[in-house]
Amino acid sequence: MYRFSCGLNSGSAEKIISYLKNIEGGDKFAILCILEQSGKVEHIKEIIRQLCCEGVIISGYDSLLLQRSSMQLLEIAARNGILIEYVSLSNCLQSVDTSAAAIKTTSGLVFTSRIPVKWIEVSLYNRDMTEDEATDVLKFASMCPSLRLLVYGYCVPPQSFEDGLVLSNLKSRNVQVWWQGADAEPIHILNLQSGRWENRDSGSEPTAKDFERMRSVRGERRIGRTKEMYREIVKVGRENLRGNR
C-alpha cells in the first residue's frame, strides 16, 4: 500500500518515506518506496541523503526487488552528488571485474567504482573467499576515488598481498583496509607497506595457525551485521581514521 501510494502521489511520498525510515526495520521499506518515484527525487533528496548517511546494505538474503531498490538508491545518490557513508555487500559477491572497476553480485546487479562511498564491506558467510577474489576486491577498492575504508567481513583473506602498485595507491590516498573474520574476532589492519595483516590493538601479525582457526569459525554468524553492529564499527573506524590524519 505504501509503495502504491508513493507511485500515485509524489507529494505524499516524502511523508510516507520519512515515516517508514523512523520505524523499526522501516529503512528497507523506505528504499522500496523510493523505487516508485521513477527518477523524480527532488522533493525527497534530503531523505535519500539521510538513508545514505546511515549506510546501505545489499544482502544476498534479501529479495531481488529489495536488492535492486538498494542499488537504485546508490545510483540516485551518485547522480545527485550524495556521499554514502558505507555500503555492505553482504553474502552476495559473485565476481570482480577489475577492467570495468565493478563488483557483480549473485543476483546479477553491478556495483561500480563511480558510486561515491566512504566505506565498503565485502562479507561472505556460506563459502570461502578465494585468494583471487580477495586480491580483486583490493584492486577494486583502489579504483574508488572517495573510499576511505575497505573491510573484509566474515571471511579469511590471504595472509599477505603482493601487488605493490595497488598497496601504494591505497597508502597514498590514506585508505585503510580492515579484516574481521567473525564477531568475536579482533580487527586486523592491512599494513600497506608490507602487505601483511596486523592486529589493530597489539600490532602483532596473525600466524598461519591463526588463519586456520579463523577459517573454522568465520561462518558461525550467518545473518550478517545488524544496524547496531554497523554503528559500532563506524564509531571505531571514525576514531581510528581520525587518529591517522
Buried (B, 14 or more C-beta within 10 A) or exposed (E): EBBEBBBEEBEEBBEBBBBBBEEEEBBBBBBBBBBBBEEEBEEBBEBBBBBBEBBBBBBBBBEEEBBBBBBBBBBBBBEEEBBBBBBBBBBBBBEBEBEEBBBBBEBEBEBBBBBBBBBBBBBBBEEEBEEEBBBBBBBBBBBBEBBBBBBBBBBBBBBEBEEEEBBEBBBEBEBBBBBBBBEEBBBBBBBBEEBBBBBBEEEEBBEEEBBEBBEEBBBEBEEBBEEEEBEEBBEEBBEBBEEEE
